[in-house]
Amino acid sequence: MKSIQANQGNHVNDTCTDCGSFVDIGAVIGEDDRLLSLNFTGEDALERAKRVAELASSRFDEVHYTLVETADGVEMNLTFGVAAEMMIFQLEQGL
């Protein structure tokens, strides 16, 4: 354990011998990191974008989204109420 701690950086605190790694969530996302931008292509791009927007809106209360149709497909911006919700949504949906 001492060699693991000696080899890690000052910003990492990995002291768990059972679970492997520990990451402070504040080191991964910032407090204001609430915008998730996604691009959809293909014939069903708009349908898939709307489906993702509905999933986010049904999962979290304060989600706002915009859909912009482009020549290549659809650009979507999802704005979450808090940064952790964005990360949770990404993990749940495999984004």
N, CA, C and O atoms as CSV, one atom per row, in Angstrom:
chain,resi,resn,atom,element,x,y,z
A,1,MET,N,N,0.825,-1.190,0.000
A,1,MET,CA,C,0.000,0.000,0.000
A,1,MET,C,C,0.868,1.252,0.000
A,1,MET,O,O,0.535,2.231,-0.668
A,2,LYS,N,N,1.967,1.238,0.732
A,2,LYS,CA,C,2.831,2.418,0.794
A,2,LYS,C,C,3.433,2.733,-0.568
A,2,LYS,O,O,3.602,3.902,-0.914
A,3,SER,N,N,3.757,1.704,-1.342
A,3,SER,CA,C,4.330,1.952,-2.669
A,3,SER,C,C,3.295,2.535,-3.615
A,3,SER,O,O,3.638,3.355,-4.467
A,4,ILE,N,N,2.033,2.133,-3.488
A,4,ILE,CA,C,0.960,2.705,-4.309
A,4,ILE,C,C,0.804,4.177,-3.997
A,4,ILE,O,O,0.729,5.005,-4.906
A,5,GLN,N,N,0.755,4.507,-2.717
A,5,GLN,CA,C,0.601,5.903,-2.315
A,5,GLN,C,C,1.803,6.737,-2.744
A,5,GLN,O,O,1.642,7.894,-3.133
A,6,ALA,N,N,2.989,6.176,-2.678
A,6,ALA,CA,C,4.193,6.907,-3.061
A,6,ALA,C,C,4.226,7.205,-4.553
A,6,ALA,O,O,4.781,8.225,-4.961
A,7,ASN,N,N,3.640,6.331,-5.379
A,7,ASN,CA,C,3.670,6.495,-6.835
A,7,ASN,C,C,2.539,7.330,-7.402
A,7,ASN,O,O,2.571,7.671,-8.584
A,8,GLN,N,N,1.542,7.670,-6.604
A,8,GLN,CA,C,0.425,8.450,-7.125
A,8,GLN,C,C,0.669,9.938,-6.942
A,8,GLN,O,O,1.438,10.343,-6.070
A,9,GLY,N,N,0.023,10.744,-7.754
A,9,GLY,CA,C,0.173,12.192,-7.678
A,9,GLY,C,C,-0.484,12.767,-6.435
A,9,GLY,O,O,-1.237,12.081,-5.744
A,10,ASN,N,N,-0.195,14.026,-6.156
A,10,ASN,CA,C,-0.756,14.698,-4.987
A,10,ASN,C,C,-2.271,14.856,-5.075
A,10,ASN,O,O,-2.934,14.944,-4.042
A,11,HIS,N,N,-2.833,14.895,-6.280
A,11,HIS,CA,C,-4.266,15.108,-6.461
A,11,HIS,C,C,-5.077,13.804,-6.392
A,11,HIS,O,O,-6.302,13.839,-6.507
A,12,VAL,N,N,-4.418,12.673,-6.209
A,12,VAL,CA,C,-5.091,11.376,-6.151
A,12,VAL,C,C,-4.970,10.814,-4.741
A,12,VAL,O,O,-3.924,10.912,-4.101
A,13,ASN,N,N,-6.062,10.225,-4.276
A,13,ASN,CA,C,-6.056,9.605,-2.955
A,13,ASN,C,C,-6.587,8.190,-3.101
A,13,ASN,O,O,-7.764,7.941,-2.842
A,14,ASP,N,N,-5.741,7.269,-3.509
A,14,ASP,CA,C,-6.126,5.873,-3.710
A,14,ASP,C,C,-5.588,5.045,-2.551
A,14,ASP,O,O,-4.457,4.560,-2.584
A,15,THR,N,N,-6.415,4.895,-1.532
A,15,THR,CA,C,-5.979,4.151,-0.354
A,15,THR,C,C,-6.818,2.899,-0.119
A,15,THR,O,O,-6.631,2.214,0.887
A,16,CYS,N,N,-7.721,2.596,-1.014
A,16,CYS,CA,C,-8.605,1.441,-0.846
A,16,CYS,C,C,-7.942,0.201,-1.434
A,16,CYS,O,O,-7.675,0.150,-2.635
A,17,THR,N,N,-7.681,-0.780,-0.609
A,17,THR,CA,C,-7.049,-2.009,-1.098
A,17,THR,C,C,-8.064,-2.969,-1.696
A,17,THR,O,O,-7.680,-3.913,-2.387
A,18,ASP,N,N,-9.362,-2.749,-1.444
A,18,ASP,CA,C,-10.397,-3.646,-1.952
A,18,ASP,C,C,-10.997,-3.178,-3.268
A,18,ASP,O,O,-11.302,-3.997,-4.135
A,19,CYS,N,N,-11.169,-1.873,-3.429
A,19,CYS,CA,C,-11.929,-1.390,-4.587
A,19,CYS,C,C,-11.056,-0.858,-5.707
A,19,CYS,O,O,-11.592,-0.594,-6.783
A,20,GLY,N,N,-9.776,-0.684,-5.543
A,20,GLY,CA,C,-8.921,-0.252,-6.637
A,20,GLY,C,C,-8.703,1.228,-6.679
A,20,GLY,O,O,-7.741,1.719,-6.089
A,21,SER,N,N,-9.557,1.962,-7.352
A,21,SER,CA,C,-9.337,3.390,-7.548
A,21,SER,C,C,-10.402,4.220,-6.883
A,21,SER,O,O,-11.549,3.801,-6.730
A,22,PHE,N,N,-9.999,5.394,-6.494
A,22,PHE,CA,C,-10.897,6.376,-5.896
A,22,PHE,C,C,-10.681,7.683,-6.632
A,22,PHE,O,O,-9.541,8.111,-6.811
A,23,VAL,N,N,-11.752,8.319,-7.057
A,23,VAL,CA,C,-11.637,9.597,-7.738
A,23,VAL,C,C,-12.583,10.572,-7.077
A,23,VAL,O,O,-13.758,10.266,-6.873
A,24,ASP,N,N,-12.084,11.730,-6.745
A,24,ASP,CA,C,-12.927,12.794,-6.229
A,24,ASP,C,C,-13.733,13.333,-7.402
A,24,ASP,O,O,-13.159,13.798,-8.387
A,25,ILE,N,N,-15.060,13.275,-7.306
A,25,ILE,CA,C,-15.914,13.669,-8.425
A,25,ILE,C,C,-15.652,15.103,-8.849
A,25,ILE,O,O,-15.840,15.445,-10.016
A,26,GLY,N,N,-15.223,15.945,-7.926
A,26,GLY,CA,C,-14.897,17.332,-8.256
A,26,GLY,C,C,-13.692,17.455,-9.170
A,26,GLY,O,O,-13.514,18.483,-9.822
A,27,ALA,N,N,-12.861,16.424,-9.228
A,27,ALA,CA,C,-11.718,16.429,-10.135
A,27,ALA,C,C,-12.124,16.023,-11.543
A,27,ALA,O,O,-11.379,16.260,-12.493
A,28,VAL,N,N,-13.294,15.418,-11.688
A,28,VAL,CA,C,-13.752,14.926,-12.988
A,28,VAL,C,C,-14.633,15.953,-13.687
A,28,VAL,O,O,-14.482,16.181,-14.887
A,29,ILE,N,N,-15.547,16.572,-12.953
A,29,ILE,CA,C,-16.448,17.564,-13.540
A,29,ILE,C,C,-16.433,18.821,-12.709
A,29,ILE,O,O,-16.239,18.778,-11.494
A,30,GLY,N,N,-16.639,19.942,-13.370
A,30,GLY,CA,C,-16.727,21.216,-12.679
A,30,GLY,C,C,-18.168,21.516,-12.300
A,30,GLY,O,O,-19.101,20.944,-12.864
A,31,GLU,N,N,-18.338,22.407,-11.351
A,31,GLU,CA,C,-19.668,22.762,-10.863
A,31,GLU,C,C,-20.557,23.325,-11.970
A,31,GLU,O,O,-21.769,23.109,-11.964
A,32,ASP,N,N,-19.965,24.039,-12.913
A,32,ASP,CA,C,-20.738,24.662,-13.991
A,32,ASP,C,C,-20.774,23.819,-15.259
A,32,ASP,O,O,-21.278,24.278,-16.284
A,33,ASP,N,N,-20.258,22.613,-15.210
A,33,ASP,CA,C,-20.229,21.718,-16.369
A,33,ASP,C,C,-21.576,21.006,-16.473
A,33,ASP,O,O,-21.721,19.862,-16.044
A,34,ARG,N,N,-22.564,21.703,-17.053
A,34,ARG,CA,C,-23.926,21.171,-17.112
A,34,ARG,C,C,-24.424,20.967,-18.536
A,34,ARG,O,O,-25.551,20.511,-18.731
A,35,LEU,N,N,-23.608,21.295,-19.535
A,35,LEU,CA,C,-24.030,21.224,-20.933
A,35,LEU,C,C,-23.483,19.971,-21.600
A,35,LEU,O,O,-22.275,19.737,-21.613
A,36,LEU,N,N,-24.385,19.172,-22.152
A,36,LEU,CA,C,-24.028,17.973,-22.904
A,36,LEU,C,C,-24.439,18.202,-24.352
A,36,LEU,O,O,-25.621,18.387,-24.645
A,37,SER,N,N,-23.465,18.189,-25.255
A,37,SER,CA,C,-23.728,18.378,-26.676
A,37,SER,C,C,-23.584,17.047,-27.398
A,37,SER,O,O,-22.577,16.353,-27.250
A,38,LEU,N,N,-24.594,16.700,-28.175
A,38,LEU,CA,C,-24.596,15.443,-28.918
A,38,LEU,C,C,-24.949,15.702,-30.374
A,38,LEU,O,O,-25.717,16.613,-30.682
A,39,ASN,N,N,-24.388,14.903,-31.264
A,39,ASN,CA,C,-24.694,14.978,-32.692
A,39,ASN,C,C,-25.277,13.642,-33.133
A,39,ASN,O,O,-24.776,12.578,-32.769
A,40,PHE,N,N,-26.326,13.716,-33.910
A,40,PHE,CA,C,-26.984,12.524,-34.439
A,40,PHE,C,C,-26.961,12.606,-35.960
A,40,PHE,O,O,-27.221,13.663,-36.533
A,41,THR,N,N,-26.649,11.493,-36.609
A,41,THR,CA,C,-26.643,11.452,-38.070
A,41,THR,C,C,-27.521,10.300,-38.533
A,41,THR,O,O,-27.876,9.411,-37.758
A,42,GLY,N,N,-27.857,10.338,-39.796
A,42,GLY,CA,C,-28.679,9.286,-40.376
A,42,GLY,C,C,-30.116,9.730,-40.573
A,42,GLY,O,O,-30.510,10.817,-40.149
A,43,GLU,N,N,-30.887,8.880,-41.218
A,43,GLU,CA,C,-32.277,9.209,-41.546
A,43,GLU,C,C,-33.150,9.401,-40.316
A,43,GLU,O,O,-34.092,10.193,-40.340
A,44,ASP,N,N,-32.845,8.684,-39.244
A,44,ASP,CA,C,-33.658,8.771,-38.036
A,44,ASP,C,C,-33.010,9.650,-36.949
A,44,ASP,O,O,-33.293,9.490,-35.761
A,45,ALA,N,N,-32.149,10.571,-37.369
A,45,ALA,CA,C,-31.409,11.407,-36.416
A,45,ALA,C,C,-32.340,12.211,-35.515
A,45,ALA,O,O,-32.135,12.260,-34.302
A,46,LEU,N,N,-33.356,12.837,-36.090
A,46,LEU,CA,C,-34.265,13.658,-35.294
A,46,LEU,C,C,-35.040,12.803,-34.299
A,46,LEU,O,O,-35.222,13.203,-33.149
A,47,GLU,N,N,-35.487,11.656,-34.721
A,47,GLU,CA,C,-36.224,10.738,-33.843
A,47,GLU,C,C,-35.352,10.279,-32.675
A,47,GLU,O,O,-35.809,10.257,-31.533
A,48,ARG,N,N,-34.095,9.912,-32.956
A,48,ARG,CA,C,-33.190,9.472,-31.891
A,48,ARG,C,C,-32.856,10.612,-30.937
A,48,ARG,O,O,-32.761,10.401,-29.728
A,49,ALA,N,N,-32.678,11.815,-31.471
A,49,ALA,CA,C,-32.379,12.975,-30.621
A,49,ALA,C,C,-33.556,13.267,-29.694
A,49,ALA,O,O,-33.359,13.538,-28.510
A,50,LYS,N,N,-34.769,13.215,-30.222
A,50,LYS,CA,C,-35.956,13.450,-29.399
A,50,LYS,C,C,-36.088,12.385,-28.312
A,50,LYS,O,O,-36.499,12.682,-27.190
A,51,ARG,N,N,-35.742,11.162,-28.646
A,51,ARG,CA,C,-35.816,10.070,-27.668
A,51,ARG,C,C,-34.841,10.315,-26.511
A,51,ARG,O,O,-35.194,10.109,-25.350
A,52,VAL,N,N,-33.627,10.750,-26.820
A,52,VAL,CA,C,-32.639,11.052,-25.783
A,52,VAL,C,C,-33.102,12.238,-24.937
A,52,VAL,O,O,-32.947,12.229,-23.716
A,53,ALA,N,N,-33.668,13.251,-25.582
A,53,ALA,CA,C,-34.176,14.416,-24.856
A,53,ALA,C,C,-35.302,14.016,-23.907
A,53,ALA,O,O,-35.363,14.500,-22.776
A,54,GLU,N,N,-36.185,13.142,-24.357
A,54,GLU,CA,C,-37.283,12.661,-23.510
A,54,GLU,C,C,-36.759,11.842,-22.331
A,54,GLU,O,O,-37.269,11.956,-21.216
A,55,LEU,N,N,-35.747,11.023,-22.576
A,55,LEU,CA,C,-35.149,10.238,-21.489
A,55,LEU,C,C,-34.560,11.154,-20.421
A,55,LEU,O,O,-34.753,10.930,-19.226
A,56,ALA,N,N,-33.848,12.174,-20.854
A,56,ALA,CA,C,-33.235,13.110,-19.897
A,56,ALA,C,C,-34.298,13.888,-19.134
A,56,ALA,O,O,-34.193,14.066,-17.920
A,57,SER,N,N,-35.319,14.350,-19.846
A,57,SER,CA,C,-36.383,15.138,-19.213
A,57,SER,C,C,-37.197,14.308,-18.234
A,57,SER,O,O,-37.647,14.825,-17.212
A,58,SER,N,N,-37.389,13.040,-18.529
A,58,SER,CA,C,-38.157,12.195,-17.624
A,58,SER,C,C,-37.336,11.764,-16.416
A,58,SER,O,O,-37.896,11.454,-15.364
A,59,ARG,N,N,-36.018,11.743,-16.558
A,59,ARG,CA,C,-35.133,11.309,-15.474
A,59,ARG,C,C,-34.815,12.440,-14.493
A,59,ARG,O,O,-34.714,12.214,-13.287
A,60,PHE,N,N,-34.656,13.667,-15.023
A,60,PHE,CA,C,-34.259,14.812,-14.199
A,60,PHE,C,C,-35.223,15.969,-14.414
A,60,PHE,O,O,-35.685,16.204,-15.530
A,61,ASP,N,N,-35.524,16.694,-13.331
A,61,ASP,CA,C,-36.520,17.765,-13.374
A,61,ASP,C,C,-36.092,18.979,-14.188
A,61,ASP,O,O,-36.887,19.508,-14.965
A,62,GLU,N,N,-34.873,19.422,-14.026
A,62,GLU,CA,C,-34.439,20.676,-14.646
A,62,GLU,C,C,-33.531,20.441,-15.847
A,62,GLU,O,O,-32.359,20.816,-15.829
A,63,VAL,N,N,-34.065,19.831,-16.871
A,63,VAL,CA,C,-33.311,19.613,-18.108
A,63,VAL,C,C,-33.958,20.434,-19.212
A,63,VAL,O,O,-35.167,20.359,-19.434
A,64,HIS,N,N,-33.135,21.216,-19.899
A,64,HIS,CA,C,-33.597,21.990,-21.051
A,64,HIS,C,C,-32.789,21.527,-22.255
A,64,HIS,O,O,-31.604,21.216,-22.137
A,65,TYR,N,N,-33.440,21.484,-23.414
A,65,TYR,CA,C,-32.714,21.029,-24.591
A,65,TYR,C,C,-33.085,21.849,-25.818
A,65,TYR,O,O,-34.164,22.434,-25.912
A,66,THR,N,N,-32.142,21.865,-26.753
A,66,THR,CA,C,-32.379,22.473,-28.065
A,66,THR,C,C,-31.976,21.450,-29.113
A,66,THR,O,O,-31.000,20.718,-28.949
A,67,LEU,N,N,-32.744,21.415,-30.189
A,67,LEU,CA,C,-32.456,20.554,-31.336
A,67,LEU,C,C,-32.304,21.444,-32.555
A,67,LEU,O,O,-33.168,22.270,-32.849
A,68,VAL,N,N,-31.200,21.267,-33.257
A,68,VAL,CA,C,-30.957,22.050,-34.470
A,68,VAL,C,C,-30.671,21.078,-35.601
A,68,VAL,O,O,-29.709,20.311,-35.557
A,69,GLU,N,N,-31.524,21.123,-36.613
A,69,GLU,CA,C,-31.306,20.261,-37.777
A,69,GLU,C,C,-30.234,20.879,-38.660
A,69,GLU,O,O,-30.282,22.068,-38.974
A,70,THR,N,N,-29.274,20.067,-39.055
A,70,THR,CA,C,-28.183,20.505,-39.914
A,70,THR,C,C,-28.185,19.658,-41.182
A,70,THR,O,O,-28.992,18.739,-41.326
A,71,ALA,N,N,-27.288,19.973,-42.083
A,71,ALA,CA,C,-27.178,19.197,-43.321
A,71,ALA,C,C,-26.753,17.756,-43.038
A,71,ALA,O,O,-27.092,16.845,-43.793
A,72,ASP,N,N,-26.013,17.555,-41.952
A,72,ASP,CA,C,-25.504,16.227,-41.610
A,72,ASP,C,C,-26.397,15.453,-40.656
A,72,ASP,O,O,-26.212,14.246,-40.499
A,73,GLY,N,N,-27.367,16.111,-40.009
A,73,GLY,CA,C,-28.212,15.432,-39.041
A,73,GLY,C,C,-28.818,16.400,-38.050
A,73,GLY,O,O,-29.432,17.393,-38.441
A,74,VAL,N,N,-28.651,16.120,-36.769
A,74,VAL,CA,C,-29.233,16.942,-35.704
A,74,VAL,C,C,-28.187,17.181,-34.624
A,74,VAL,O,O,-27.515,16.255,-34.168
A,75,GLU,N,N,-28.066,18.442,-34.226
A,75,GLU,CA,C,-27.223,18.791,-33.089
A,75,GLU,C,C,-28.143,19.046,-31.908
A,75,GLU,O,O,-29.123,19.782,-32.026
A,76,MET,N,N,-27.829,18.438,-30.769
A,76,MET,CA,C,-28.649,18.605,-29.582
A,76,MET,C,C,-27.789,19.088,-28.430
A,76,MET,O,O,-26.681,18.597,-28.219
A,77,ASN,N,N,-28.311,20.062,-27.683
A,77,ASN,CA,C,-27.682,20.518,-26.453
A,77,ASN,C,C,-28.645,20.265,-25.313
A,77,ASN,O,O,-29.780,20.740,-25.325
A,78,LEU,N,N,-28.184,19.514,-24.331
A,78,LEU,CA,C,-28.942,19.253,-23.112
A,78,LEU,C,C,-28.277,20.036,-21.986
A,78,LEU,O,O,-27.075,19.898,-21.759
A,79,THR,N,N,-29.045,20.849,-21.289
A,79,THR,CA,C,-28.526,21.581,-20.143
A,79,THR,C,C,-29.203,21.040,-18.898
A,79,THR,O,O,-30.425,21.111,-18.764
A,80,PHE,N,N,-28.408,20.500,-17.989
A,80,PHE,CA,C,-28.911,19.887,-16.765
A,80,PHE,C,C,-28.904,20.902,-15.628
A,80,PHE,O,O,-28.174,21.892,-15.671
A,81,GLY,N,N,-29.721,20.647,-14.617
A,81,GLY,CA,C,-29.801,21.535,-13.461
A,81,GLY,C,C,-28.509,21.577,-12.668
A,81,GLY,O,O,-28.109,22.637,-12.187
A,82,VAL,N,N,-27.853,20.435,-12.528
A,82,VAL,CA,C,-26.569,20.356,-11.824
A,82,VAL,C,C,-25.632,19.433,-12.595
A,82,VAL,O,O,-26.078,18.560,-13.340
A,83,ALA,N,N,-24.344,19.634,-12.410
A,83,ALA,CA,C,-23.332,18.899,-13.169
A,83,ALA,C,C,-23.403,17.394,-12.941
A,83,ALA,O,O,-23.215,16.618,-13.878
A,84,ALA,N,N,-23.670,16.976,-11.716
A,84,ALA,CA,C,-23.699,15.534,-11.425
A,84,ALA,C,C,-24.791,14.824,-12.217
A,84,ALA,O,O,-24.622,13.668,-12.607
A,85,GLU,N,N,-25.913,15.507,-12.459
A,85,GLU,CA,C,-26.994,14.893,-13.248
A,85,GLU,C,C,-26.529,14.594,-14.660
A,85,GLU,O,O,-26.873,13.557,-15.227
A,86,MET,N,N,-25.744,15.506,-15.233
A,86,MET,CA,C,-25.234,15.279,-16.583
A,86,MET,C,C,-24.369,14.024,-16.613
A,86,MET,O,O,-24.506,13.187,-17.505
A,87,MET,N,N,-23.485,13.900,-15.640
A,87,MET,CA,C,-22.600,12.744,-15.600
A,87,MET,C,C,-23.383,11.447,-15.367
A,87,MET,O,O,-23.094,10.428,-15.994
A,88,ILE,N,N,-24.354,11.484,-14.486
A,88,ILE,CA,C,-25.195,10.308,-14.226
A,88,ILE,C,C,-25.920,9.892,-15.498
A,88,ILE,O,O,-25.972,8.706,-15.824
A,89,PHE,N,N,-26.480,10.861,-16.217
A,89,PHE,CA,C,-27.196,10.568,-17.453
A,89,PHE,C,C,-26.259,9.949,-18.491
A,89,PHE,O,O,-26.623,8.977,-19.153
A,90,GLN,N,N,-25.069,10.502,-18.633
A,90,GLN,CA,C,-24.106,9.951,-19.574
A,90,GLN,C,C,-23.762,8.502,-19.228
A,90,GLN,O,O,-23.698,7.648,-20.113
A,91,LEU,N,N,-23.545,8.232,-17.968
A,91,LEU,CA,C,-23.210,6.877,-17.549
A,91,LEU,C,C,-24.376,5.917,-17.781
A,91,LEU,O,O,-24.179,4.803,-18.267
A,92,GLU,N,N,-25.596,6.351,-17.433
A,92,GLU,CA,C,-26.758,5.500,-17.623
A,92,GLU,C,C,-27.025,5.179,-19.084
A,92,GLU,O,O,-27.446,4.071,-19.415
A,93,GLN,N,N,-26.780,6.146,-19.955
A,93,GLN,CA,C,-27.073,5.968,-21.378
A,93,GLN,C,C,-25.866,5.500,-22.195
A,93,GLN,O,O,-25.984,5.267,-23.398
A,94,GLY,N,N,-24.725,5.364,-21.555
A,94,GLY,CA,C,-23.520,4.916,-22.280
A,94,GLY,C,C,-23.024,5.939,-23.268
A,94,GLY,O,O,-22.542,5.585,-24.343
A,95,LEU,N,N,-23.134,7.214,-22.915
A,95,LEU,CA,C,-22.701,8.290,-23.822
A,95,LEU,C,C,-21.276,8.723,-23.551
A,95,LEU,O,O,-20.762,9.616,-24.225
